[in-house]
Amino acid sequence: MTRTLTFGEALGVLSPVQAGRLCVGSLMTLSVAGAEFNVAVGLARLGIPTTFAGAVGSDATGRLIIQTLKAEGVDTADILVRPEPTGHFIKERYGLRMEPNVYYVREGSAMRQWKAPDPLPEAWLSMDWIHTTAITWMLGEPLRRQAQNLLENLARSASGIISVDLNIRKKLGAVPEWREVIEQMIPLTGILFATQSEIEELWDIHQVSELWSQHVLQGGHILVVKHGAEGARVFQDGELLAEAPSRAVRAVQDVVGAGDGFAAGVIAGRLKGRDWRDCLRLGHLVGAFSVAHPGDWEGYPLWEEVQAVGDDTWVDR
């Protein structure tokens, strides 16, 4: 049976019930999320056994994170519970963009004190797929060293595929700092997820093939490029392997978490033996379910729901 590991930050999420500026008396809902957390849930719902690793506080939010992952069928045995608080972020939906403003409260959080296991658990070394994002590297120098050492050890000793989603968040650092971190990660990975705009911002490259000709990526690297409403493409050694259009969504509710859902769909597709085009299509389907539902991950589909869409039997009358 295939198994996956995601490691990174999980946080509490406060979201407004209604759009508009936050003010005293604004009604909020509490949930939990995080890039790698979201991917773990997406994979589990698609029938892929998944382990999540990271650190949370011994507080109500930390307990909610563990309880939620367990309820979704994710293995939580490798989550460390520490005395520091669990981080949070707050959404605010107003203005001219679909994407909400996000405010982070994570200074001194448990995840910033996380220490990767040493030696690596045997179960990690036999994982079929290991996924993380560059966000973890940008949460402070001590955590960056921990994450980089872990990735180096996994690249040297683990047998599975390692993938990284760039997931640039400018509130965590300027573009040159992101580029330095990501270029340290790239040699240790096999598959990268990135948006076209991230590639252009990081390396001022507009033709994906230049990533190989300029030696940003090496032979064998696979790059999954997201183009938003235009769809997604997969490249290897500068050559296009596959492409697929995105799925139209009649009423977008919340775009946060769509990229993580897309990554979960692509990874699940590969682990289920699908070709790259089908994997992109599955990623788009998970992303579409995500944006059609409030919340980061709450709308991700179950595998039987994916099959129902494919069989055109979604509506049960």
Phi, psi and omega in degrees: 000133180288145179225148179234157175232131168240142176224141182163202188266136170240139186225162167281151182231125172252121183236139179289145177291325181235155176291153179133166179298142175289139178210172177300127181097355177298132179279132184233152172249150179253130173219190177224153183191195184141146188305307182286327173304311182300316180298320179300315179296316180301317179295315181299319180293335178270009174088017180257115177302128190222141174247137175247135180235142179169199180225141175227165178277164177273052182235181184299321181292319177299317178297321180295322177299311181295316180298319181294315179298317178300318180296331179274359178088015179270138178287122183250011186297337183259016173273126177273135175256119187241166181287339180290159181288156172282139178291162179222160163220154184242132176264148175221119185253095170202163181109200189257358182251153175289327184283130183287158167289142181231131180241125185259142173232093186221006179297129179071021184283164180300321183295328179291345178257006185297140174239126180292148181295141178216115004286168180293139175300141179303324180299325179293323183290339181257007178297145178281333182210138178233129185228141174209183176227164180288349179304316183303323181292339186261010183266017179126153186297315180301316180292324178300317179296318178300312183294320181293317178298319179298314181296321178297317179294319178295317180296328182278325191244334184280153183264347187271175175286141175246126178235151180226132171261126184299311171052051184295129175234106189292343176293343180267349181165162179285161183304318179300324178292319176300316181299317179300315181295313184295323179291338172285329183280325190306314182296344183263001186242162175252329184227133177242139171252132180205154170271158177300321181293326177295318179298317181292320180290320185287316189235004182053041180246130182251336174257119187303326182301335180293339177299327177276317182294332177265008173065024169291316174250153182249172178303134181098336179297140174247134181238124175257115185253126179262130181245026179064230183295343181277352178109208183210157180223153177240132180234148170220130183052035178083355181259139179288124177266322184194159173210157180205141179287159176283172178258133177287141177239126186295316183225106180282128180258318186197118184273347180293132180097351181295320180293324177293320177297321177300313179300318179299318179296317180296314181298314180299320179299315179295318180291339175269005174083018181279155175285169188297323180297315178296325178296317177297319179297320177294319177300316179296323180295315178297318178298322179293316175302321183297309186285343179277001185225140175298147178102165183285313189234349189301332181270358181304141183277154167282160181299321180293332176287322174300315179296323179296322177295317179296326181271359182060038178238028184298316182276123182256107182253000000 
